[in-house]
Amino acid sequence: LRRPWERPAEPRRLTPARVRRGFRNVRATAARPAAAPKPSKPGSGRPPGSKNKHRAKRHDVGKTVKRAESIKEHQARRGLTSS
């Protein structure tokens, strides 16, 4: 509202008070600069019945061999040669 000694503003003139008063109506109709809406359900994933695209990775166990490769070599190490 204007003071009694101020001239009335013309109807089309925007003032901070008029913007504040009408902002709720403008905001309801204007697009909001927000992120895209999130999907409400999970995606399709792998459809049942279709094959896997990538096989699971296989990793070496990393064990060190304590025994010999063959039984004869193992027995030779222990001194139990049977010949």
PDB file of N, CA, C and O in Angstrom, chain B, residues numbered from 101:
ATOM      1  N   LEU B 101       0.837  -1.182   0.000  1.00  0.00           N
ATOM      2  CA  LEU B 101       0.000   0.000   0.000  1.00  0.00           C
ATOM      3  C   LEU B 101       0.879   1.241   0.000  1.00  0.00           C
ATOM      4  O   LEU B 101       1.979   1.267   0.553  1.00  0.00           O
ATOM      5  N   ARG B 102       0.349   2.248  -0.636  1.00  0.00           N
ATOM      6  CA  ARG B 102       1.111   3.480  -0.754  1.00  0.00           C
ATOM      7  C   ARG B 102       0.695   4.442   0.358  1.00  0.00           C
ATOM      8  O   ARG B 102      -0.395   4.355   0.924  1.00  0.00           O
ATOM      9  N   ARG B 103       1.606   5.352   0.636  1.00  0.00           N
ATOM     10  CA  ARG B 103       1.313   6.348   1.666  1.00  0.00           C
ATOM     11  C   ARG B 103       0.350   7.391   1.109  1.00  0.00           C
ATOM     12  O   ARG B 103       0.266   7.556  -0.108  1.00  0.00           O
ATOM     13  N   PRO B 104      -0.376   8.095   1.970  1.00  0.00           N
ATOM     14  CA  PRO B 104      -1.353   9.080   1.474  1.00  0.00           C
ATOM     15  C   PRO B 104      -0.723  10.173   0.620  1.00  0.00           C
ATOM     16  O   PRO B 104      -1.391  10.713  -0.261  1.00  0.00           O
ATOM     17  N   TRP B 105       0.533  10.514   0.852  1.00  0.00           N
ATOM     18  CA  TRP B 105       1.142  11.591   0.065  1.00  0.00           C
ATOM     19  C   TRP B 105       1.779  11.084  -1.239  1.00  0.00           C
ATOM     20  O   TRP B 105       2.247  11.890  -2.043  1.00  0.00           O
ATOM     21  N   GLU B 106       1.804   9.739  -1.464  1.00  0.00           N
ATOM     22  CA  GLU B 106       2.383   9.198  -2.694  1.00  0.00           C
ATOM     23  C   GLU B 106       1.320   9.084  -3.775  1.00  0.00           C
ATOM     24  O   GLU B 106       0.149   8.829  -3.493  1.00  0.00           O
ATOM     25  N   ARG B 107       1.752   9.277  -5.021  1.00  0.00           N
ATOM     26  CA  ARG B 107       0.807   9.152  -6.128  1.00  0.00           C
ATOM     27  C   ARG B 107       0.468   7.688  -6.333  1.00  0.00           C
ATOM     28  O   ARG B 107       1.336   6.837  -6.134  1.00  0.00           O
ATOM     29  N   PRO B 108      -0.753   7.355  -6.720  1.00  0.00           N
ATOM     30  CA  PRO B 108      -1.088   5.958  -7.001  1.00  0.00           C
ATOM     31  C   PRO B 108      -0.362   5.479  -8.255  1.00  0.00           C
ATOM     32  O   PRO B 108      -0.238   6.221  -9.229  1.00  0.00           O
ATOM     33  N   ALA B 109       0.111   4.251  -8.224  1.00  0.00           N
ATOM     34  CA  ALA B 109       0.819   3.693  -9.379  1.00  0.00           C
ATOM     35  C   ALA B 109      -0.197   3.247 -10.412  1.00  0.00           C
ATOM     36  O   ALA B 109      -1.300   2.826 -10.062  1.00  0.00           O
ATOM     37  N   GLU B 110       0.174   3.338 -11.706  1.00  0.00           N
ATOM     38  CA  GLU B 110      -0.748   2.898 -12.753  1.00  0.00           C
ATOM     39  C   GLU B 110      -0.930   1.370 -12.647  1.00  0.00           C
ATOM     40  O   GLU B 110      -0.025   0.672 -12.189  1.00  0.00           O
ATOM     41  N   PRO B 111      -2.074   0.861 -13.060  1.00  0.00           N
ATOM     42  CA  PRO B 111      -2.407  -0.552 -12.810  1.00  0.00           C
ATOM     43  C   PRO B 111      -1.407  -1.556 -13.393  1.00  0.00           C
ATOM     44  O   PRO B 111      -1.199  -2.619 -12.808  1.00  0.00           O
ATOM     45  N   ARG B 112      -0.781  -1.236 -14.541  1.00  0.00           N
ATOM     46  CA  ARG B 112       0.136  -2.201 -15.167  1.00  0.00           C
ATOM     47  C   ARG B 112       1.541  -2.175 -14.556  1.00  0.00           C
ATOM     48  O   ARG B 112       2.353  -3.055 -14.840  1.00  0.00           O
ATOM     49  N   ARG B 113       1.829  -1.185 -13.730  1.00  0.00           N
ATOM     50  CA  ARG B 113       3.171  -1.014 -13.176  1.00  0.00           C
ATOM     51  C   ARG B 113       3.435  -2.062 -12.088  1.00  0.00           C
ATOM     52  O   ARG B 113       2.662  -2.196 -11.140  1.00  0.00           O
ATOM     53  N   LEU B 114       4.541  -2.802 -12.241  1.00  0.00           N
ATOM     54  CA  LEU B 114       4.876  -3.799 -11.226  1.00  0.00           C
ATOM     55  C   LEU B 114       5.686  -3.157 -10.114  1.00  0.00           C
ATOM     56  O   LEU B 114       6.642  -2.423 -10.368  1.00  0.00           O
ATOM     57  N   THR B 115       5.298  -3.437  -8.898  1.00  0.00           N
ATOM     58  CA  THR B 115       6.040  -2.972  -7.731  1.00  0.00           C
ATOM     59  C   THR B 115       6.432  -4.206  -6.920  1.00  0.00           C
ATOM     60  O   THR B 115       5.836  -5.267  -7.104  1.00  0.00           O
ATOM     61  N   PRO B 116       7.406  -4.097  -6.036  1.00  0.00           N
ATOM     62  CA  PRO B 116       7.771  -5.258  -5.221  1.00  0.00           C
ATOM     63  C   PRO B 116       6.600  -5.827  -4.427  1.00  0.00           C
ATOM     64  O   PRO B 116       6.487  -7.043  -4.269  1.00  0.00           O
ATOM     65  N   ALA B 117       5.738  -4.961  -3.932  1.00  0.00           N
ATOM     66  CA  ALA B 117       4.590  -5.447  -3.158  1.00  0.00           C
ATOM     67  C   ALA B 117       3.621  -6.214  -4.053  1.00  0.00           C
ATOM     68  O   ALA B 117       3.085  -7.244  -3.645  1.00  0.00           O
ATOM     69  N   ARG B 118       3.391  -5.718  -5.273  1.00  0.00           N
ATOM     70  CA  ARG B 118       2.486  -6.419  -6.194  1.00  0.00           C
ATOM     71  C   ARG B 118       3.067  -7.771  -6.620  1.00  0.00           C
ATOM     72  O   ARG B 118       2.343  -8.759  -6.746  1.00  0.00           O
ATOM     73  N   VAL B 119       4.374  -7.797  -6.836  1.00  0.00           N
ATOM     74  CA  VAL B 119       5.013  -9.070  -7.196  1.00  0.00           C
ATOM     75  C   VAL B 119       4.873 -10.054  -6.044  1.00  0.00           C
ATOM     76  O   VAL B 119       4.550 -11.223  -6.256  1.00  0.00           O
ATOM     77  N   ARG B 120       5.118  -9.582  -4.822  1.00  0.00           N
ATOM     78  CA  ARG B 120       5.014 -10.451  -3.657  1.00  0.00           C
ATOM     79  C   ARG B 120       3.597 -10.987  -3.504  1.00  0.00           C
ATOM     80  O   ARG B 120       3.402 -12.163  -3.195  1.00  0.00           O
ATOM     81  N   ARG B 121       2.613 -10.125  -3.719  1.00  0.00           N
ATOM     82  CA  ARG B 121       1.215 -10.538  -3.586  1.00  0.00           C
ATOM     83  C   ARG B 121       0.819 -11.561  -4.639  1.00  0.00           C
ATOM     84  O   ARG B 121       0.095 -12.513  -4.348  1.00  0.00           O
ATOM     85  N   GLY B 122       1.300 -11.360  -5.879  1.00  0.00           N
ATOM     86  CA  GLY B 122       0.861 -12.240  -6.950  1.00  0.00           C
ATOM     87  C   GLY B 122       1.755 -13.434  -7.207  1.00  0.00           C
ATOM     88  O   GLY B 122       1.484 -14.241  -8.097  1.00  0.00           O
ATOM     89  N   PHE B 123       2.837 -13.551  -6.419  1.00  0.00           N
ATOM     90  CA  PHE B 123       3.795 -14.618  -6.702  1.00  0.00           C
ATOM     91  C   PHE B 123       3.195 -16.002  -6.517  1.00  0.00           C
ATOM     92  O   PHE B 123       3.538 -16.924  -7.257  1.00  0.00           O
ATOM     93  N   ARG B 124       2.307 -16.163  -5.544  1.00  0.00           N
ATOM     94  CA  ARG B 124       1.713 -17.487  -5.325  1.00  0.00           C
ATOM     95  C   ARG B 124       0.905 -17.935  -6.530  1.00  0.00           C
ATOM     96  O   ARG B 124       0.864 -19.128  -6.829  1.00  0.00           O
ATOM     97  N   ASN B 125       0.261 -17.006  -7.232  1.00  0.00           N
ATOM     98  CA  ASN B 125      -0.498 -17.380  -8.428  1.00  0.00           C
ATOM     99  C   ASN B 125       0.434 -17.683  -9.601  1.00  0.00           C
ATOM    100  O   ASN B 125       0.170 -18.584 -10.397  1.00  0.00           O
ATOM    101  N   VAL B 126       1.532 -16.918  -9.701  1.00  0.00           N
ATOM    102  CA  VAL B 126       2.485 -17.147 -10.786  1.00  0.00           C
ATOM    103  C   VAL B 126       3.183 -18.494 -10.591  1.00  0.00           C
ATOM    104  O   VAL B 126       3.363 -19.251 -11.545  1.00  0.00           O
ATOM    105  N   ARG B 127       3.570 -18.782  -9.363  1.00  0.00           N
ATOM    106  CA  ARG B 127       4.321 -20.006  -9.080  1.00  0.00           C
ATOM    107  C   ARG B 127       3.478 -21.245  -9.336  1.00  0.00           C
ATOM    108  O   ARG B 127       4.016 -22.271  -9.754  1.00  0.00           O
ATOM    109  N   ALA B 128       2.193 -21.181  -9.103  1.00  0.00           N
ATOM    110  CA  ALA B 128       1.335 -22.350  -9.302  1.00  0.00           C
ATOM    111  C   ALA B 128       1.254 -22.737 -10.772  1.00  0.00           C
ATOM    112  O   ALA B 128       1.133 -23.920 -11.091  1.00  0.00           O
ATOM    113  N   THR B 129       1.320 -21.755 -11.675  1.00  0.00           N
ATOM    114  CA  THR B 129       1.167 -22.056 -13.100  1.00  0.00           C
ATOM    115  C   THR B 129       2.497 -22.220 -13.818  1.00  0.00           C
ATOM    116  O   THR B 129       2.546 -22.857 -14.871  1.00  0.00           O
ATOM    117  N   ALA B 130       3.589 -21.658 -13.273  1.00  0.00           N
ATOM    118  CA  ALA B 130       4.879 -21.710 -13.968  1.00  0.00           C
ATOM    119  C   ALA B 130       5.544 -23.071 -13.756  1.00  0.00           C
ATOM    120  O   ALA B 130       5.270 -23.765 -12.777  1.00  0.00           O
ATOM    121  N   ALA B 131       6.422 -23.436 -14.692  1.00  0.00           N
ATOM    122  CA  ALA B 131       7.178 -24.681 -14.551  1.00  0.00           C
ATOM    123  C   ALA B 131       8.233 -24.510 -13.472  1.00  0.00           C
ATOM    124  O   ALA B 131       8.838 -23.446 -13.342  1.00  0.00           O
ATOM    125  N   ARG B 132       8.450 -25.567 -12.699  1.00  0.00           N
ATOM    126  CA  ARG B 132       9.435 -25.492 -11.622  1.00  0.00           C
ATOM    127  C   ARG B 132      10.783 -26.011 -12.125  1.00  0.00           C
ATOM    128  O   ARG B 132      10.832 -27.065 -12.759  1.00  0.00           O
ATOM    129  N   PRO B 133      11.863 -25.303 -11.859  1.00  0.00           N
ATOM    130  CA  PRO B 133      13.187 -25.747 -12.328  1.00  0.00           C
ATOM    131  C   PRO B 133      13.764 -26.835 -11.427  1.00  0.00           C
ATOM    132  O   PRO B 133      14.805 -26.643 -10.800  1.00  0.00           O
ATOM    133  N   ALA B 134      13.089 -27.964 -11.367  1.00  0.00           N
ATOM    134  CA  ALA B 134      13.549 -29.057 -10.508  1.00  0.00           C
ATOM    135  C   ALA B 134      14.092 -30.190 -11.363  1.00  0.00           C
ATOM    136  O   ALA B 134      14.020 -30.143 -12.591  1.00  0.00           O
ATOM    137  N   ALA B 135      14.629 -31.194 -10.717  1.00  0.00           N
ATOM    138  CA  ALA B 135      15.149 -32.361 -11.430  1.00  0.00           C
ATOM    139  C   ALA B 135      13.991 -33.165 -12.017  1.00  0.00           C
ATOM    140  O   ALA B 135      12.836 -32.998 -11.624  1.00  0.00           O
ATOM    141  N   ALA B 136      14.321 -34.033 -12.961  1.00  0.00           N
ATOM    142  CA  ALA B 136      13.305 -34.877 -13.578  1.00  0.00           C
ATOM    143  C   ALA B 136      12.720 -35.813 -12.525  1.00  0.00           C
ATOM    144  O   ALA B 136      13.425 -36.216 -11.601  1.00  0.00           O
ATOM    145  N   PRO B 137      11.445 -36.161 -12.652  1.00  0.00           N
ATOM    146  CA  PRO B 137      10.849 -37.039 -11.638  1.00  0.00           C
ATOM    147  C   PRO B 137      11.478 -38.424 -11.665  1.00  0.00           C
ATOM    148  O   PRO B 137      11.824 -38.944 -12.726  1.00  0.00           O
ATOM    149  N   LYS B 138      11.618 -39.007 -10.496  1.00  0.00           N
ATOM    150  CA  LYS B 138      12.212 -40.330 -10.381  1.00  0.00           C
ATOM    151  C   LYS B 138      11.183 -41.393 -10.771  1.00  0.00           C
ATOM    152  O   LYS B 138       9.990 -41.213 -10.524  1.00  0.00           O
ATOM    153  N   PRO B 139      11.625 -42.491 -11.372  1.00  0.00           N
ATOM    154  CA  PRO B 139      10.663 -43.551 -11.690  1.00  0.00           C
ATOM    155  C   PRO B 139      10.130 -44.184 -10.404  1.00  0.00           C
ATOM    156  O   PRO B 139      10.849 -44.299  -9.412  1.00  0.00           O
ATOM    157  N   SER B 140       8.876 -44.587 -10.436  1.00  0.00           N
ATOM    158  CA  SER B 140       8.254 -45.080  -9.213  1.00  0.00           C
ATOM    159  C   SER B 140       8.442 -46.568  -9.024  1.00  0.00           C
ATOM    160  O   SER B 140       8.119 -47.091  -7.957  1.00  0.00           O
ATOM    161  N   LYS B 141       8.951 -47.266 -10.017  1.00  0.00           N
ATOM    162  CA  LYS B 141       9.176 -48.702  -9.864  1.00  0.00           C
ATOM    163  C   LYS B 141      10.553 -49.041 -10.415  1.00  0.00           C
ATOM    164  O   LYS B 141      11.108 -48.272 -11.201  1.00  0.00           O
ATOM    165  N   PRO B 142      11.112 -50.174 -10.017  1.00  0.00           N
ATOM    166  CA  PRO B 142      12.450 -50.513 -10.510  1.00  0.00           C
ATOM    167  C   PRO B 142      12.454 -50.789 -12.000  1.00  0.00           C
ATOM    168  O   PRO B 142      11.419 -51.098 -12.591  1.00  0.00           O
ATOM    169  N   GLY B 143      13.633 -50.676 -12.603  1.00  0.00           N
ATOM    170  CA  GLY B 143      13.759 -50.887 -14.037  1.00  0.00           C
ATOM    171  C   GLY B 143      13.586 -52.342 -14.424  1.00  0.00           C
ATOM    172  O   GLY B 143      13.375 -53.202 -13.570  1.00  0.00           O
ATOM    173  N   SER B 144      13.676 -52.613 -15.728  1.00  0.00           N
ATOM    174  CA  SER B 144      13.403 -53.959 -16.216  1.00  0.00           C
ATOM    175  C   SER B 144      14.499 -54.937 -15.826  1.00  0.00           C
ATOM    176  O   SER B 144      14.222 -56.109 -15.573  1.00  0.00           O
ATOM    177  N   GLY B 145      15.761 -54.459 -15.773  1.00  0.00           N
ATOM    178  CA  GLY B 145      16.846 -55.368 -15.441  1.00  0.00           C
ATOM    179  C   GLY B 145      17.038 -56.396 -16.546  1.00  0.00           C
ATOM    180  O   GLY B 145      16.842 -56.092 -17.722  1.00  0.00           O
ATOM    181  N   ARG B 146      17.420 -57.609 -16.171  1.00  0.00           N
ATOM    182  CA  ARG B 146      17.555 -58.668 -17.173  1.00  0.00           C
ATOM    183  C   ARG B 146      16.221 -59.388 -17.258  1.00  0.00           C
ATOM    184  O   ARG B 146      15.772 -59.964 -16.267  1.00  0.00           O
ATOM    185  N   PRO B 147      15.574 -59.370 -18.421  1.00  0.00           N
ATOM    186  CA  PRO B 147      14.275 -60.040 -18.529  1.00  0.00           C
ATOM    187  C   PRO B 147      14.428 -61.540 -18.338  1.00  0.00           C
ATOM    188  O   PRO B 147      15.430 -62.104 -18.777  1.00  0.00           O
ATOM    189  N   PRO B 148      13.479 -62.202 -17.703  1.00  0.00           N
ATOM    190  CA  PRO B 148      13.587 -63.644 -17.510  1.00  0.00           C
ATOM    191  C   PRO B 148      13.613 -64.369 -18.848  1.00  0.00           C
ATOM    192  O   PRO B 148      12.888 -64.006 -19.774  1.00  0.00           O
ATOM    193  N   GLY B 149      14.451 -65.394 -18.943  1.00  0.00           N
ATOM    194  CA  GLY B 149      14.558 -66.152 -20.182  1.00  0.00           C
ATOM    195  C   GLY B 149      15.678 -65.693 -21.081  1.00  0.00           C
ATOM    196  O   GLY B 149      16.027 -66.407 -22.020  1.00  0.00           O
ATOM    197  N   SER B 150      16.260 -64.528 -20.837  1.00  0.00           N
ATOM    198  CA  SER B 150      17.355 -64.056 -21.692  1.00  0.00           C
ATOM    199  C   SER B 150      18.685 -64.451 -21.054  1.00  0.00           C
ATOM    200  O   SER B 150      18.785 -64.598 -19.836  1.00  0.00           O
ATOM    201  N   LYS B 151      19.697 -64.620 -21.893  1.00  0.00           N
ATOM    202  CA  LYS B 151      21.008 -65.058 -21.417  1.00  0.00           C
ATOM    203  C   LYS B 151      21.750 -63.884 -20.783  1.00  0.00           C
ATOM    204  O   LYS B 151      21.453 -62.722 -21.058  1.00  0.00           O
ATOM    205  N   ASN B 152      22.712 -64.206 -19.937  1.00  0.00           N
ATOM    206  CA  ASN B 152      23.582 -63.179 -19.369  1.00  0.00           C
ATOM    207  C   ASN B 152      24.480 -62.617 -20.458  1.00  0.00           C
ATOM    208  O   ASN B 152      24.973 -63.362 -21.305  1.00  0.00           O
ATOM    209  N   LYS B 153      24.694 -61.318 -20.441  1.00  0.00           N
ATOM    210  CA  LYS B 153      25.567 -60.691 -21.424  1.00  0.00           C
ATOM    211  C   LYS B 153      27.035 -60.860 -21.030  1.00  0.00           C
ATOM    212  O   LYS B 153      27.881 -61.072 -21.899  1.00  0.00           O
ATOM    213  N   HIS B 154      27.349 -60.771 -19.739  1.00  0.00           N
ATOM    214  CA  HIS B 154      28.728 -60.865 -19.265  1.00  0.00           C
ATOM    215  C   HIS B 154      28.815 -61.972 -18.219  1.00  0.00           C
ATOM    216  O   HIS B 154      28.008 -62.032 -17.291  1.00  0.00           O
ATOM    217  N   ARG B 155      29.795 -62.836 -18.383  1.00  0.00           N
ATOM    218  CA  ARG B 155      30.019 -63.867 -17.377  1.00  0.00           C
ATOM    219  C   ARG B 155      30.645 -63.244 -16.134  1.00  0.00           C
ATOM    220  O   ARG B 155      31.283 -62.193 -16.210  1.00  0.00           O
ATOM    221  N   ALA B 156      30.461 -63.893 -15.003  1.00  0.00           N
ATOM    222  CA  ALA B 156      31.070 -63.415 -13.769  1.00  0.00           C
ATOM    223  C   ALA B 156      32.577 -63.611 -13.841  1.00  0.00           C
ATOM    224  O   ALA B 156      33.053 -64.591 -14.413  1.00  0.00           O
ATOM    225  N   LYS B 157      33.325 -62.682 -13.264  1.00  0.00           N
ATOM    226  CA  LYS B 157      34.780 -62.768 -13.308  1.00  0.00           C
ATOM    227  C   LYS B 157      35.251 -63.894 -12.406  1.00  0.00           C
ATOM    228  O   LYS B 157      34.689 -64.126 -11.336  1.00  0.00           O
ATOM    229  N   ARG B 158      36.290 -64.594 -12.850  1.00  0.00           N
ATOM    230  CA  ARG B 158      36.896 -65.655 -12.058  1.00  0.00           C
ATOM    231  C   ARG B 158      38.265 -65.157 -11.592  1.00  0.00           C
ATOM    232  O   ARG B 158      39.031 -64.600 -12.378  1.00  0.00           O
ATOM    233  N   HIS B 159      38.560 -65.360 -10.325  1.00  0.00           N
ATOM    234  CA  HIS B 159      39.831 -64.915  -9.776  1.00  0.00           C
ATOM    235  C   HIS B 159      40.617 -66.117  -9.286  1.00  0.00           C
ATOM    236  O   HIS B 159      40.047 -67.085  -8.783  1.00  0.00           O
ATOM    237  N   ASP B 160      41.936 -66.047  -9.438  1.00  0.00           N
ATOM    238  CA  ASP B 160      42.795 -67.105  -8.952  1.00  0.00           C
ATOM    239  C   ASP B 160      42.777 -67.101  -7.433  1.00  0.00           C
ATOM    240  O   ASP B 160      42.716 -66.044  -6.806  1.00  0.00           O
ATOM    241  N   VAL B 161      42.832 -68.311  -6.838  1.00  0.00           N
ATOM    242  CA  VAL B 161      42.751 -68.399  -5.386  1.00  0.00           C
ATOM    243  C   VAL B 161      43.995 -67.842  -4.722  1.00  0.00           C
ATOM    244  O   VAL B 161      43.937 -67.339  -3.600  1.00  0.00           O
ATOM    245  N   GLY B 162      45.117 -67.932  -5.415  1.00  0.00           N
ATOM    246  CA  GLY B 162      46.331 -67.352  -4.871  1.00  0.00           C
ATOM    247  C   GLY B 162      47.050 -68.252  -3.889  1.00  0.00           C
ATOM    248  O   GLY B 162      47.915 -67.784  -3.148  1.00  0.00           O
ATOM    249  N   LYS B 163      46.711 -69.548  -3.864  1.00  0.00           N
ATOM    250  CA  LYS B 163      47.387 -70.459  -2.939  1.00  0.00           C
ATOM    251  C   LYS B 163      48.771 -70.813  -3.484  1.00  0.00           C
ATOM    252  O   LYS B 163      48.962 -70.909  -4.696  1.00  0.00           O
ATOM    253  N   THR B 164      49.714 -71.004  -2.597  1.00  0.00           N
ATOM    254  CA  THR B 164      51.030 -71.492  -3.000  1.00  0.00           C
ATOM    255  C   THR B 164      51.034 -73.003  -2.825  1.00  0.00           C
ATOM    256  O   THR B 164      50.455 -73.525  -1.872  1.00  0.00           O
ATOM    257  N   VAL B 165      51.683 -73.702  -3.743  1.00  0.00           N
ATOM    258  CA  VAL B 165      51.665 -75.159  -3.725  1.00  0.00           C
ATOM    259  C   VAL B 165      52.649 -75.646  -2.678  1.00  0.00           C
ATOM    260  O   VAL B 165      53.849 -75.391  -2.783  1.00  0.00           O
ATOM    261  N   LYS B 166      52.146 -76.346  -1.666  1.00  0.00           N
ATOM    262  CA  LYS B 166      53.026 -76.899  -0.640  1.00  0.00           C
ATOM    263  C   LYS B 166      53.480 -78.295  -1.042  1.00  0.00           C
ATOM    264  O   LYS B 166      54.601 -78.713  -0.752  1.00  0.00           O
ATOM    265  N   ARG B 167      52.592 -78.996  -1.710  1.00  0.00           N
ATOM    266  CA  ARG B 167      52.935 -80.351  -2.142  1.00  0.00           C
ATOM    267  C   ARG B 167      53.621 -80.327  -3.490  1.00  0.00           C
ATOM    268  O   ARG B 167      53.558 -79.336  -4.216  1.00  0.00           O
ATOM    269  N   ALA B 168      54.267 -81.409  -3.812  1.00  0.00           N
ATOM    270  CA  ALA B 168      54.872 -81.566  -5.131  1.00  0.00           C
ATOM    271  C   ALA B 168      53.776 -81.813  -6.152  1.00  0.00           C
ATOM    272  O   ALA B 168      52.649 -82.159  -5.798  1.00  0.00           O
ATOM    273  N   GLU B 169      54.112 -81.636  -7.408  1.00  0.00           N
ATOM    274  CA  GLU B 169      53.118 -81.792  -8.471  1.00  0.00           C
ATOM    275  C   GLU B 169      52.671 -83.242  -8.605  1.00  0.00           C
ATOM    276  O   GLU B 169      51.493 -83.509  -8.841  1.00  0.00           O
ATOM    277  N   SER B 170      53.612 -84.186  -8.455  1.00  0.00           N
ATOM    278  CA  SER B 170      53.250 -85.605  -8.591  1.00  0.00           C
ATOM    279  C   SER B 170      53.526 -86.324  -7.278  1.00  0.00           C
ATOM    280  O   SER B 170      54.260 -85.827  -6.424  1.00  0.00           O
ATOM    281  N   ILE B 171      52.925 -87.506  -7.131  1.00  0.00           N
ATOM    282  CA  ILE B 171      53.106 -88.276  -5.899  1.00  0.00           C
ATOM    283  C   ILE B 171      54.537 -88.810  -5.815  1.00  0.00           C
ATOM    284  O   ILE B 171      55.126 -88.850  -4.735  1.00  0.00           O
ATOM    285  N   LYS B 172      55.088 -89.217  -6.951  1.00  0.00           N
ATOM    286  CA  LYS B 172      56.457 -89.745  -6.939  1.00  0.00           C
ATOM    287  C   LYS B 172      57.440 -88.668  -6.481  1.00  0.00           C
ATOM    288  O   LYS B 172      58.356 -88.942  -5.706  1.00  0.00           O
ATOM    289  N   GLU B 173      57.244 -87.452  -6.964  1.00  0.00           N
ATOM    290  CA  GLU B 173      58.117 -86.348  -6.543  1.00  0.00           C
ATOM    291  C   GLU B 173      57.936 -86.070  -5.058  1.00  0.00           C
ATOM    292  O   GLU B 173      58.898 -85.753  -4.357  1.00  0.00           O
ATOM    293  N   HIS B 174      56.725 -86.187  -4.589  1.00  0.00           N
ATOM    294  CA  HIS B 174      56.426 -85.959  -3.181  1.00  0.00           C
ATOM    295  C   HIS B 174      57.121 -87.012  -2.315  1.00  0.00           C
ATOM    296  O   HIS B 174      57.724 -86.696  -1.290  1.00  0.00           O
ATOM    297  N   GLN B 175      57.024 -88.270  -2.752  1.00  0.00           N
ATOM    298  CA  GLN B 175      57.663 -89.341  -1.983  1.00  0.00           C
ATOM    299  C   GLN B 175      59.184 -89.216  -2.030  1.00  0.00           C
ATOM    300  O   GLN B 175      59.867 -89.527  -1.054  1.00  0.00           O
ATOM    301  N   ALA B 176      59.715 -88.758  -3.171  1.00  0.00           N
ATOM    302  CA  ALA B 176      61.162 -88.579  -3.273  1.00  0.00           C
ATOM    303  C   ALA B 176      61.642 -87.501  -2.315  1.00  0.00           C
ATOM    304  O   ALA B 176      62.731 -87.618  -1.753  1.00  0.00           O
ATOM    305  N   ARG B 177      60.869 -86.480  -2.124  1.00  0.00           N
ATOM    306  CA  ARG B 177      61.242 -85.413  -1.183  1.00  0.00           C
ATOM    307  C   ARG B 177      61.262 -85.946   0.246  1.00  0.00           C
ATOM    308  O   ARG B 177      62.126 -85.581   1.044  1.00  0.00           O
ATOM    309  N   ARG B 178      60.301 -86.813   0.559  1.00  0.00           N
ATOM    310  CA  ARG B 178      60.201 -87.325   1.923  1.00  0.00           C
ATOM    311  C   ARG B 178      61.138 -88.512   2.168  1.00  0.00           C
ATOM    312  O   ARG B 178      61.332 -88.930   3.310  1.00  0.00           O
ATOM    313  N   GLY B 179      61.715 -89.047   1.097  1.00  0.00           N
ATOM    314  CA  GLY B 179      62.641 -90.166   1.254  1.00  0.00           C
ATOM    315  C   GLY B 179      61.942 -91.501   1.246  1.00  0.00           C
ATOM    316  O   GLY B 179      62.501 -92.480   1.741  1.00  0.00           O
ATOM    317  N   LEU B 180      60.739 -91.584   0.702  1.00  0.00           N
ATOM    318  CA  LEU B 180      59.983 -92.834   0.654  1.00  0.00           C
ATOM    319  C   LEU B 180      59.940 -93.373  -0.760  1.00  0.00           C
ATOM    320  O   LEU B 180      58.864 -93.687  -1.270  1.00  0.00           O
ATOM    321  N   THR B 181      61.062 -93.482  -1.384  1.00  0.00           N
ATOM    322  CA  THR B 181      61.079 -93.976  -2.765  1.00  0.00           C
ATOM    323  C   THR B 181      60.802 -95.468  -2.768  1.00  0.00           C
ATOM    324  O   THR B 181      61.389 -96.210  -1.981  1.00  0.00           O
ATOM    325  N   SER B 182      59.921 -95.908  -3.637  1.00  0.00           N
ATOM    326  CA  SER B 182      59.583 -97.332  -3.726  1.00  0.00           C
ATOM    327  C   SER B 182      60.011 -97.858  -5.080  1.00  0.00           C
ATOM    328  O   SER B 182      59.193 -97.952  -5.995  1.00  0.00           O
ATOM    329  N   SER B 183      61.288 -98.205  -5.223  1.00  0.00           N
ATOM    330  CA  SER B 183      61.753 -98.721  -6.507  1.00  0.00           C
ATOM    331  C   SER B 183      62.623 -99.939  -6.334  1.00  0.00           C
ATOM    332  O   SER B 183      63.100-100.501  -7.319  1.00  0.00           O
TER     333      SER B 183
END
